[in-house]
């Protein structure tokens, strides 16, 4: 199957919530108001041409805006959830965005069940394939930028090594596209309660459909251990080595966040920064409440 088609099939579309408000109440009492007479005041004509030109320029800026977001995070860190939430946030703010998920590409190509051994760094062939899947995601994203299909593209993969991250950044820089910004979004989780909740939810994802829940959780934990063996945290030295790359971080479901080295401040970039800065209020608090409820229910069931 062609990689572009795979990306189209696997890309997650966000829906926009719309609402309408009746204006009847604004006019309900106009009939009872006294009539006021006044002498007409001469005003300057509106410069329609100037206004239309300004509006057209703003529209063109939005259409031409192209921002890459490279996710970084260990399995069960919450990065895919954050990715979907950000896409939904940007869609509501008028931006076209898509998620390019390496796992979806893998599942479409590798039809048989990929257990934890597929993610073992000692499995040379599987490691080569995982790099290929990430490359396919990035190529599909850049093609969509060239065709003006999107404003923001998310590379949703672990990207846990310096080598992988550098390859993805280089691909973006060398694509011949005028990018507004490249963000590295580092999603991390060190809270044991949050991590346990996230791992449990992974037993119901696409990799484990029809599998025993307990066995699925055990297999996913082994997968996470494989990733942890090769995990290289993104340090200041690495970030400084990149050209025109901005850094964002969401830690422990929004309890902490970092916005650093913002290269360009166009409207889409400001929307992304607003999302990160307000993540806990927008999504994190609800997430933490769900985690607390999960553990309270589990404790109740044990008694």
Phi and psi in degrees as GROMACS dihedral restraints (atoms count N, CA, C in turn):
[ dihedral_restraints ]
;  ai    aj    ak    al  type     phi  dphi    fc
    3     4     5     6     1   -64.6    20    10
    4     5     6     7     1   139.3    20    10
    6     7     8     9     1   -62.5    20    10
    7     8     9    10     1   -35.4    20    10
    9    10    11    12     1   -63.9    20    10
   10    11    12    13     1   -40.6    20    10
   12    13    14    15     1   -66.4    20    10
   13    14    15    16     1   -37.9    20    10
   15    16    17    18     1   -61.3    20    10
   16    17    18    19     1   -41.8    20    10
   18    19    20    21     1   -64.1    20    10
   19    20    21    22     1   -39.6    20    10
   21    22    23    24     1   -63.3    20    10
   22    23    24    25     1   -41.3    20    10
   24    25    26    27     1   -68.7    20    10
   25    26    27    28     1   -32.3    20    10
   27    28    29    30     1   -94.0    20    10
   28    29    30    31     1   -14.7    20    10
   30    31    32    33     1   -64.5    20    10
   31    32    33    34     1   141.4    20    10
   33    34    35    36     1   -98.2    20    10
   34    35    36    37     1   123.8    20    10
   36    37    38    39     1   -92.9    20    10
   37    38    39    40     1   135.9    20    10
   39    40    41    42     1   -99.2    20    10
   40    41    42    43     1   149.6    20    10
   42    43    44    45     1  -105.8    20    10
   43    44    45    46     1   147.6    20    10
   45    46    47    48     1  -100.4    20    10
   46    47    48    49     1   127.7    20    10
   48    49    50    51     1   -86.2    20    10
   49    50    51    52     1   129.8    20    10
   51    52    53    54     1  -123.0    20    10
   52    53    54    55     1   152.3    20    10
   54    55    56    57     1  -143.4    20    10
   55    56    57    58     1   154.3    20    10
   57    58    59    60     1  -125.1    20    10
   58    59    60    61     1   145.9    20    10
   60    61    62    63     1  -122.7    20    10
   61    62    63    64     1   131.0    20    10
   63    64    65    66     1   -68.8    20    10
   64    65    66    67     1   139.0    20    10
   66    67    68    69     1  -100.6    20    10
   67    68    69    70     1     5.2    20    10
   69    70    71    72     1   -56.7    20    10
   70    71    72    73     1   -39.1    20    10
   72    73    74    75     1   -65.3    20    10
   73    74    75    76     1   -24.3    20    10
   75    76    77    78     1   -69.4    20    10
   76    77    78    79     1   -22.0    20    10
   78    79    80    81     1  -114.6    20    10
   79    80    81    82     1     4.0    20    10
   81    82    83    84     1   -66.8    20    10
   82    83    84    85     1   -27.3    20    10
   84    85    86    87     1  -109.6    20    10
   85    86    87    88     1     9.3    20    10
   87    88    89    90     1   -62.9    20    10
   88    89    90    91     1   -34.9    20    10
   90    91    92    93     1   -64.6    20    10
   91    92    93    94     1   -25.6    20    10
   93    94    95    96     1   -90.1    20    10
   94    95    96    97     1    -5.2    20    10
   96    97    98    99     1   -79.3    20    10
   97    98    99   100     1   143.3    20    10
   99   100   101   102     1   -67.8    20    10
  100   101   102   103     1   149.5    20    10
  102   103   104   105     1   -79.5    20    10
  103   104   105   106     1   133.8    20    10
  105   106   107   108     1  -112.7    20    10
  106   107   108   109     1   126.3    20    10
  108   109   110   111     1  -100.3    20    10
  109   110   111   112     1   139.7    20    10
  111   112   113   114     1  -149.6    20    10
  112   113   114   115     1   158.3    20    10
  114   115   116   117     1   -80.8    20    10
  115   116   117   118     1   129.3    20    10
  117   118   119   120     1   -57.4    20    10
  118   119   120   121     1   140.4    20    10
  120   121   122   123     1  -107.4    20    10
  121   122   123   124     1   129.8    20    10
  123   124   125   126     1   -72.4    20    10
  124   125   126   127     1   129.7    20    10
  126   127   128   129     1  -121.6    20    10
  127   128   129   130     1   160.0    20    10
  129   130   131   132     1   -75.1    20    10
  130   131   132   133     1   143.0    20    10
  132   133   134   135     1   -65.2    20    10
  133   134   135   136     1   147.8    20    10
  135   136   137   138     1   -74.0    20    10
  136   137   138   139     1   133.8    20    10
  138   139   140   141     1   -80.9    20    10
  139   140   141   142     1    83.5    20    10
  141   142   143   144     1   -61.8    20    10
  142   143   144   145     1   -38.7    20    10
  144   145   146   147     1   -63.0    20    10
  145   146   147   148     1   -42.4    20    10
  147   148   149   150     1   -64.3    20    10
  148   149   150   151     1   -44.9    20    10
  150   151   152   153     1   -63.0    20    10
  151   152   153   154     1   -44.1    20    10
  153   154   155   156     1   -64.0    20    10
  154   155   156   157     1   -38.2    20    10
  156   157   158   159     1   -63.8    20    10
  157   158   159   160     1   -41.0    20    10
  159   160   161   162     1   -65.4    20    10
  160   161   162   163     1   -44.1    20    10
  162   163   164   165     1   -61.9    20    10
  163   164   165   166     1   -43.0    20    10
  165   166   167   168     1   -61.3    20    10
  166   167   168   169     1   -39.2    20    10
  168   169   170   171     1   -64.9    20    10
  169   170   171   172     1   -41.0    20    10
  171   172   173   174     1   -64.3    20    10
  172   173   174   175     1   -41.0    20    10
  174   175   176   177     1   -63.8    20    10
  175   176   177   178     1   -43.6    20    10
  177   178   179   180     1   -63.9    20    10
  178   179   180   181     1   -39.0    20    10
  180   181   182   183     1   -60.7    20    10
  181   182   183   184     1   -40.9    20    10
  183   184   185   186     1   -68.8    20    10
  184   185   186   187     1   -41.5    20    10
  186   187   188   189     1   -64.0    20    10
  187   188   189   190     1   -41.2    20    10
  189   190   191   192     1   -84.3    20    10
  190   191   192   193     1    -7.6    20    10
  192   193   194   195     1   -63.7    20    10
  193   194   195   196     1   128.8    20    10
  195   196   197   198     1  -138.4    20    10
  196   197   198   199     1   112.4    20    10
  198   199   200   201     1  -127.5    20    10
  199   200   201   202     1   129.7    20    10
  201   202   203   204     1   -98.9    20    10
  202   203   204   205     1   133.2    20    10
  204   205   206   207     1  -120.7    20    10
  205   206   207   208     1   113.8    20    10
  207   208   209   210     1   -99.9    20    10
  208   209   210   211     1   114.6    20    10
  210   211   212   213     1   -77.6    20    10
  211   212   213   214     1   145.4    20    10
  213   214   215   216     1  -135.2    20    10
  214   215   216   217     1   130.8    20    10
  216   217   218   219     1   169.3    20    10
  217   218   219   220     1   147.1    20    10
  219   220   221   222     1   -69.4    20    10
  220   221   222   223     1   159.8    20    10
  222   223   224   225     1   -55.1    20    10
  223   224   225   226     1   141.8    20    10
  225   226   227   228     1    69.7    20    10
  226   227   228   229     1    17.4    20    10
  228   229   230   231     1   -80.2    20    10
  229   230   231   232     1   -17.2    20    10
  231   232   233   234     1   100.5    20    10
  232   233   234   235     1     8.8    20    10
  234   235   236   237     1   -65.1    20    10
  235   236   237   238     1   -39.9    20    10
  237   238   239   240     1   -67.3    20    10
  238   239   240   241     1   -36.8    20    10
  240   241   242   243     1   -64.8    20    10
  241   242   243   244     1   -44.9    20    10
  243   244   245   246     1   -60.7    20    10
  244   245   246   247     1   -40.4    20    10
  246   247   248   249     1   -60.6    20    10
  247   248   249   250     1   -47.5    20    10
  249   250   251   252     1   -64.2    20    10
  250   251   252   253     1   -39.8    20    10
  252   253   254   255     1   -65.9    20    10
  253   254   255   256     1   -40.5    20    10
  255   256   257   258     1   -66.4    20    10
  256   257   258   259     1   -39.7    20    10
  258   259   260   261     1   -61.9    20    10
  259   260   261   262     1   -42.3    20    10
  261   262   263   264     1   -62.4    20    10
  262   263   264   265     1   -42.4    20    10
  264   265   266   267     1   -60.9    20    10
  265   266   267   268     1   -45.5    20    10
  267   268   269   270     1   -69.0    20    10
  268   269   270   271     1   -37.5    20    10
  270   271   272   273     1   -61.2    20    10
  271   272   273   274     1   -42.5    20    10
  273   274   275   276     1   -65.4    20    10
  274   275   276   277     1   -22.0    20    10
  276   277   278   279     1   -97.8    20    10
  277   278   279   280     1    13.5    20    10
  279   280   281   282     1    90.0    20    10
  280   281   282   283     1    14.7    20    10
  282   283   284   285     1  -106.2    20    10
  283   284   285   286     1   142.1    20    10
  285   286   287   288     1   -90.4    20    10
  286   287   288   289     1   122.4    20    10
  288   289   290   291     1  -140.7    20    10
  289   290   291   292     1   154.6    20    10
  291   292   293   294     1  -140.5    20    10
  292   293   294   295     1   152.0    20    10
  294   295   296   297     1  -103.2    20    10
  295   296   297   298     1   130.6    20    10
  297   298   299   300     1  -111.1    20    10
  298   299   300   301     1    98.0    20    10
  300   301   302   303     1   -99.1    20    10
  301   302   303   304     1   120.8    20    10
  303   304   305   306     1   -65.2    20    10
  304   305   306   307     1   -32.4    20    10
  306   307   308   309     1   -65.1    20    10
  307   308   309   310     1   -37.0    20    10
  309   310   311   312     1   -65.8    20    10
  310   311   312   313     1   -39.8    20    10
  312   313   314   315     1   -63.1    20    10
  313   314   315   316     1   -45.7    20    10
  315   316   317   318     1   -58.4    20    10
  316   317   318   319     1   -46.6    20    10
  318   319   320   321     1   -65.9    20    10
  319   320   321   322     1   -30.5    20    10
  321   322   323   324     1   -74.0    20    10
  322   323   324   325     1   -31.4    20    10
  324   325   326   327     1   -94.3    20    10
  325   326   327   328     1   -45.2    20    10
  327   328   329   330     1   -93.7    20    10
  328   329   330   331     1    93.3    20    10
  330   331   332   333     1   -68.5    20    10
  331   332   333   334     1   -35.4    20    10
  333   334   335   336     1   -73.8    20    10
  334   335   336   337     1   159.6    20    10
  336   337   338   339     1   -60.0    20    10
  337   338   339   340     1   128.8    20    10
  339   340   341   342     1   -96.7    20    10
  340   341   342   343     1    96.4    20    10
  342   343   344   345     1   -80.4    20    10
  343   344   345   346     1  -174.3    20    10
  345   346   347   348     1   -60.0    20    10
  346   347   348   349     1   -26.0    20    10
  348   349   350   351     1   -65.0    20    10
  349   350   351   352     1   -23.4    20    10
  351   352   353   354     1   -65.3    20    10
  352   353   354   355     1   -22.1    20    10
  354   355   356   357     1  -104.5    20    10
  355   356   357   358     1     7.2    20    10
  357   358   359   360     1   -72.1    20    10
  358   359   360   361     1   123.5    20    10
  360   361   362   363     1   -60.4    20    10
  361   362   363   364     1   -19.6    20    10
  363   364   365   366     1   -76.9    20    10
  364   365   366   367     1   -13.7    20    10
  366   367   368   369     1   -83.5    20    10
  367   368   369   370     1    92.4    20    10
  369   370   371   372     1   -62.4    20    10
  370   371   372   373     1   -45.3    20    10
  372   373   374   375     1   -65.6    20    10
  373   374   375   376     1   -42.8    20    10
  375   376   377   378     1   -65.5    20    10
  376   377   378   379     1   -37.2    20    10
  378   379   380   381     1   -62.4    20    10
  379   380   381   382     1   -41.0    20    10
  381   382   383   384     1   -63.0    20    10
  382   383   384   385     1   -41.3    20    10
  384   385   386   387     1   -65.9    20    10
  385   386   387   388     1   -39.8    20    10
  387   388   389   390     1   -63.4    20    10
  388   389   390   391     1   -38.2    20    10
  390   391   392   393     1   -64.6    20    10
  391   392   393   394     1   -39.1    20    10
  393   394   395   396     1   -63.4    20    10
  394   395   396   397     1   -41.4    20    10
  396   397   398   399     1   -65.2    20    10
  397   398   399   400     1   -39.4    20    10
  399   400   401   402     1   -64.5    20    10
  400   401   402   403     1   -40.8    20    10
  402   403   404   405     1   -63.6    20    10
  403   404   405   406     1   -41.3    20    10
  405   406   407   408     1   -62.0    20    10
  406   407   408   409     1   -41.7    20    10
  408   409   410   411     1   -59.6    20    10
  409   410   411   412     1   -46.6    20    10
  411   412   413   414     1   -66.5    20    10
  412   413   414   415     1   -41.1    20    10
  414   415   416   417     1   -61.7    20    10
  415   416   417   418     1   -41.4    20    10
  417   418   419   420     1   -64.7    20    10
  418   419   420   421     1   -40.8    20    10
  420   421   422   423     1   -61.9    20    10
  421   422   423   424     1   -47.7    20    10
  423   424   425   426     1   -64.9    20    10
  424   425   426   427     1   -34.8    20    10
  426   427   428   429     1   -64.2    20    10
  427   428   429   430     1   -40.1    20    10
  429   430   431   432     1   -66.5    20    10
  430   431   432   433     1   -34.3    20    10
  432   433   434   435     1   -63.6    20    10
  433   434   435   436     1   -44.5    20    10
  435   436   437   438     1   -61.2    20    10
  436   437   438   439     1   -34.4    20    10
  438   439   440   441     1   -90.1    20    10
  439   440   441   442     1     8.1    20    10
  441   442   443   444     1    55.6    20    10
  442   443   444   445     1    35.6    20    10
  444   445   446   447     1   -83.8    20    10
  445   446   447   448     1   -23.9    20    10
  447   448   449   450     1  -137.8    20    10
  448   449   450   451     1   158.5    20    10
  450   451   452   453     1  -101.5    20    10
  451   452   453   454     1   -32.5    20    10
  453   454   455   456     1  -133.6    20    10
  454   455   456   457     1   131.2    20    10
  456   457   458   459     1  -120.7    20    10
  457   458   459   460     1   134.9    20    10
  459   460   461   462     1  -108.6    20    10
  460   461   462   463     1   122.4    20    10
  462   463   464   465     1   -91.1    20    10
  463   464   465   466     1    99.9    20    10
  465   466   467   468     1   -95.5    20    10
  466   467   468   469     1    92.5    20    10
  468   469   470   471     1  -150.7    20    10
  469   470   471   472     1   167.7    20    10
  471   472   473   474     1   -65.7    20    10
  472   473   474   475     1   -42.4    20    10
  474   475   476   477     1    46.9    20    10
  475   476   477   478     1    49.1    20    10
  477   478   479   480     1   -89.1    20    10
  478   479   480   481     1    -0.8    20    10
  480   481   482   483     1  -116.7    20    10
  481   482   483   484     1   153.9    20    10
  483   484   485   486     1   -60.9    20    10
  484   485   486   487     1   -42.1    20    10
  486   487   488   489     1   -59.3    20    10
  487   488   489   490     1   -46.9    20    10
  489   490   491   492     1   -62.0    20    10
  490   491   492   493     1   -47.1    20    10
  492   493   494   495     1   -61.7    20    10
  493   494   495   496     1   -40.8    20    10
  495   496   497   498     1   -66.0    20    10
  496   497   498   499     1   -38.9    20    10
  498   499   500   501     1   -60.6    20    10
  499   500   501   502     1   -44.0    20    10
  501   502   503   504     1   -68.0    20    10
  502   503   504   505     1   -40.7    20    10
  504   505   506   507     1   -64.5    20    10
  505   506   507   508     1   -42.3    20    10
  507   508   509   510     1   -63.6    20    10
  508   509   510   511     1   -40.8    20    10
  510   511   512   513     1   -58.5    20    10
  511   512   513   514     1   -42.8    20    10
  513   514   515   516     1   -66.1    20    10
  514   515   516   517     1   -44.0    20    10
  516   517   518   519     1   -66.7    20    10
  517   518   519   520     1   -32.5    20    10
  519   520   521   522     1   -98.4    20    10
  520   521   522   523     1    13.7    20    10
  522   523   524   525     1   -83.7    20    10
  523   524   525   526     1    -6.5    20    10
  525   526   527   528     1    73.9    20    10
  526   527   528   529     1    25.9    20    10
  528   529   530   531     1  -115.9    20    10
  529   530   531   532     1   137.9    20    10
  531   532   533   534     1   -81.7    20    10
  532   533   534   535     1    95.8    20    10
  534   535   536   537     1   -87.1    20    10
  535   536   537   538     1   139.0    20    10
  537   538   539   540     1   -72.5    20    10
  538   539   540   541     1   -38.3    20    10
  540   541   542   543     1  -165.4    20    10
  541   542   543   544     1   153.8    20    10
  543   544   545   546     1  -121.0    20    10
  544   545   546   547     1   120.6    20    10
  546   547   548   549     1  -107.8    20    10
  547   548   549   550     1   138.7    20    10
  549   550   551   552     1  -102.8    20    10
  550   551   552   553     1   118.2    20    10
  552   553   554   555     1  -106.2    20    10
  553   554   555   556     1   108.1    20    10
  555   556   557   558     1   -94.0    20    10
  556   557   558   559     1   111.8    20    10
  558   559   560   561     1  -109.1    20    10
  559   560   561   562     1   119.6    20    10
  561   562   563   564     1  -131.1    20    10
  562   563   564   565     1   156.9    20    10
  564   565   566   567     1  -147.8    20    10
  565   566   567   568     1   118.2    20    10
  567   568   569   570     1  -117.9    20    10
  568   569   570   571     1    -3.7    20    10
  570   571   572   573     1   -77.0    20    10
  571   572   573   574     1   119.4    20    10
  573   574   575   576     1   -62.8    20    10
  574   575   576   577     1   -37.0    20    10
  576   577   578   579     1   -64.3    20    10
  577   578   579   580     1   -45.0    20    10
  579   580   581   582     1   -64.7    20    10
  580   581   582   583     1   -44.2    20    10
  582   583   584   585     1   -62.7    20    10
  583   584   585   586     1   -42.4    20    10
  585   586   587   588     1   -62.3    20    10
  586   587   588   589     1   -41.7    20    10
  588   589   590   591     1   -62.5    20    10
  589   590   591   592     1   -44.1    20    10
  591   592   593   594     1   -64.2    20    10
  592   593   594   595     1   -42.1    20    10
  594   595   596   597     1   -63.3    20    10
  595   596   597   598     1   -43.1    20    10
  597   598   599   600     1   -59.5    20    10
  598   599   600   601     1   -40.8    20    10
  600   601   602   603     1   -67.4    20    10
  601   602   603   604     1   -25.5    20    10
  603   604   605   606     1   -67.2    20    10
  604   605   606   607     1   -19.8    20    10
  606   607   608   609     1   -66.1    20    10
  607   608   609   610     1   -12.5    20    10
  609   610   611   612     1  -112.6    20    10
  610   611   612   613     1    11.8    20    10
  612   613   614   615     1   -83.8    20    10
  613   614   615   616     1  -178.4    20    10
  615   616   617   618     1   -63.3    20    10
  616   617   618   619     1   -24.7    20    10
  618   619   620   621     1   -70.5    20    10
  619   620   621   622     1   -23.6    20    10
  621   622   623   624     1  -119.9    20    10
  622   623   624   625     1    25.0    20    10
  624   625   626   627     1   -61.4    20    10
  625   626   627   628     1   127.8    20    10
  627   628   629   630     1    80.1    20    10
  628   629   630   631     1     2.4    20    10
  630   631   632   633     1   -95.0    20    10
  631   632   633   634     1   158.6    20    10
  633   634   635   636     1   -63.3    20    10
  634   635   636   637     1   133.5    20    10
  636   637   638   639     1   -61.7    20    10
  637   638   639   640     1   -46.9    20    10
  639   640   641   642     1   -62.2    20    10
  640   641   642   643     1   -44.3    20    10
  642   643   644   645     1   -64.5    20    10
  643   644   645   646     1   -36.8    20    10
  645   646   647   648     1   -63.5    20    10
  646   647   648   649     1   -44.3    20    10
  648   649   650   651     1   -63.0    20    10
  649   650   651   652     1   -43.2    20    10
  651   652   653   654     1   -62.9    20    10
  652   653   654   655     1   -42.1    20    10
  654   655   656   657     1   -65.7    20    10
  655   656   657   658     1   -40.0    20    10
  657   658   659   660     1   -67.6    20    10
  658   659   660   661     1   -35.5    20    10
  660   661   662   663     1   -62.8    20    10
  661   662   663   664     1   -40.8    20    10
  663   664   665   666     1   -64.6    20    10
  664   665   666   667     1   -39.2    20    10
  666   667   668   669     1   -59.9    20    10
  667   668   669   670     1   -44.6    20    10
  669   670   671   672     1   -61.4    20    10
  670   671   672   673     1   -39.0    20    10
  672   673   674   675     1   -63.1    20    10
  673   674   675   676     1   -38.0    20    10
  675   676   677   678     1   -62.8    20    10
  676   677   678   679     1   -43.9    20    10
  678   679   680   681     1   -64.6    20    10
  679   680   681   682     1   -38.7    20    10
  681   682   683   684     1   -64.1    20    10
  682   683   684   685     1   -29.3    20    10
  684   685   686   687     1   -60.1    20    10
  685   686   687   688     1   -34.2    20    10
  687   688   689   690     1  -109.7    20    10
  688   689   690   691     1     2.8    20    10
  690   691   692   693     1   -65.5    20    10
  691   692   693   694     1   129.0    20    10
  693   694   695   696     1  -121.6    20    10
  694   695   696   697     1   106.0    20    10
  696   697   698   699     1   -57.9    20    10
  697   698   699   700     1   148.3    20    10
  699   700   701   702     1   -80.1    20    10
  700   701   702   703     1   111.4    20    10
  702   703   704   705     1  -101.8    20    10
  703   704   705   706     1   168.4    20    10
  705   706   707   708     1   -57.7    20    10
  706   707   708   709     1   -40.4    20    10
  708   709   710   711     1   -60.3    20    10
  709   710   711   712     1   -42.5    20    10
  711   712   713   714     1   -66.1    20    10
  712   713   714   715     1   -45.4    20    10
  714   715   716   717     1   -59.7    20    10
  715   716   717   718     1   -41.0    20    10
  717   718   719   720     1   -68.6    20    10
  718   719   720   721     1   -20.7    20    10
  720   721   722   723     1   -78.8    20    10
  721   722   723   724     1   -15.4    20    10
  723   724   725   726     1   -86.0    20    10
  724   725   726   727     1   149.8    20    10
  726   727   728   729     1  -103.1    20    10
  727   728   729   730     1   126.9    20    10
  729   730   731   732     1    56.0    20    10
  730   731   732   733     1    51.0    20    10
  732   733   734   735     1  -127.0    20    10
  733   734   735   736     1   131.2    20    10
  735   736   737   738     1  -102.9    20    10
  736   737   738   739     1   152.3    20    10
  738   739   740   741     1  -119.6    20    10
  739   740   741   742     1   133.2    20    10
  741   742   743   744     1  -131.4    20    10
  742   743   744   745     1   150.3    20    10
  744   745   746   747     1  -144.4    20    10
  745   746   747   748     1   137.1    20    10
  747   748   749   750     1  -122.8    20    10
  748   749   750   751     1   121.6    20    10
  750   751   752   753     1  -120.4    20    10
  751   752   753   754     1   134.4    20    10
  753   754   755   756     1    51.2    20    10
  754   755   756   757     1    54.3    20    10
  756   757   758   759     1    63.4    20    10
  757   758   759   760     1    31.0    20    10
  759   760   761   762     1    94.4    20    10
  760   761   762   763     1     0.5    20    10
  762   763   764   765     1   -61.7    20    10
  763   764   765   766     1   -30.2    20    10
  765   766   767   768     1  -135.1    20    10
  766   767   768   769     1   148.3    20    10
  768   769   770   771     1  -147.6    20    10
  769   770   771   772     1   156.5    20    10
  771   772   773   774     1  -134.4    20    10
  772   773   774   775     1   134.7    20    10
  774   775   776   777     1  -126.2    20    10
  775   776   777   778     1   117.3    20    10
  777   778   779   780     1  -144.7    20    10
  778   779   780   781     1   146.1    20    10
  780   781   782   783     1    56.3    20    10
  781   782   783   784     1    48.0    20    10
  783   784   785   786     1   -74.8    20    10
  784   785   786   787     1   116.3    20    10
  786   787   788   789     1   -79.5    20    10
  787   788   789   790     1   -50.5    20    10
  789   790   791   792     1  -125.0    20    10
  790   791   792   793     1   139.2    20    10
  792   793   794   795     1  -108.1    20    10
  793   794   795   796     1    48.9    20    10
  795   796   797   798     1   -74.3    20    10
  796   797   798   799     1   175.0    20    10
  798   799   800   801     1   -61.4    20    10
  799   800   801   802     1   -42.5    20    10
  801   802   803   804     1   -63.5    20    10
  802   803   804   805     1   -41.7    20    10
  804   805   806   807     1   -63.7    20    10
  805   806   807   808     1   -40.0    20    10
  807   808   809   810     1   -65.5    20    10
  808   809   810   811     1   -35.3    20    10
  810   811   812   813     1   -65.3    20    10
  811   812   813   814     1   -41.5    20    10
  813   814   815   816     1   -63.9    20    10
  814   815   816   817     1   -43.1    20    10
  816   817   818   819     1   -63.9    20    10
  817   818   819   820     1   -40.5    20    10
  819   820   821   822     1   -60.5    20    10
  820   821   822   823     1   -41.4    20    10
  822   823   824   825     1   -59.6    20    10
  823   824   825   826     1   -49.2    20    10
  825   826   827   828     1   -64.8    20    10
  826   827   828   829     1   -44.2    20    10
  828   829   830   831     1   -65.7    20    10
  829   830   831   832     1   -30.2    20    10
  831   832   833   834     1  -110.2    20    10
  832   833   834   835     1    18.4    20    10
  834   835   836   837     1   -59.3    20    10
  835   836   837   838     1   -44.0    20    10
  837   838   839   840     1   -61.0    20    10
  838   839   840   841     1   -42.5    20    10
  840   841   842   843     1   -69.1    20    10
  841   842   843   844     1   -38.8    20    10
  843   844   845   846     1   -73.5    20    10
  844   845   846   847     1   -45.0    20    10
  846   847   848   849     1  -135.7    20    10
  847   848   849   850     1   -33.4    20    10
  849   850   851   852     1   -63.6    20    10
  850   851   852   853     1   -41.9    20    10
  852   853   854   855     1   -62.4    20    10
  853   854   855   856     1   -43.6    20    10
  855   856   857   858     1   -62.8    20    10
  856   857   858   859     1   -39.8    20    10
  858   859   860   861     1   -62.5    20    10
  859   860   861   862     1   -47.2    20    10
  861   862   863   864     1   -62.1    20    10
  862   863   864   865     1   -38.6    20    10
  864   865   866   867     1   -64.1    20    10
  865   866   867   868     1   -38.6    20    10
  867   868   869   870     1   -65.0    20    10
  868   869   870   871     1   -39.3    20    10
  870   871   872   873     1   -63.7    20    10
  871   872   873   874     1   -45.3    20    10
  873   874   875   876     1   -61.3    20    10
  874   875   876   877     1   -42.1    20    10
  876   877   878   879     1   -64.6    20    10
  877   878   879   880     1   -37.9    20    10
  879   880   881   882     1   -60.4    20    10
  880   881   882   883     1   -46.9    20    10
  882   883   884   885     1   -71.9    20    10
  883   884   885   886     1   -34.1    20    10
  885   886   887   888     1   -63.8    20    10
  886   887   888   889     1   -41.0    20    10
  888   889   890   891     1   -66.1    20    10
  889   890   891   892     1   -39.9    20    10
  891   892   893   894     1   -64.8    20    10
  892   893   894   895     1   -41.5    20    10
  894   895   896   897     1   -66.3    20    10
  895   896   897   898     1   -38.6    20    10
  897   898   899   900     1   -64.6    20    10
  898   899   900   901     1   -40.0    20    10
  900   901   902   903     1   -66.9    20    10
  901   902   903   904     1   -25.2    20    10
  903   904   905   906     1   -79.5    20    10
  904   905   906   907     1   -14.0    20    10
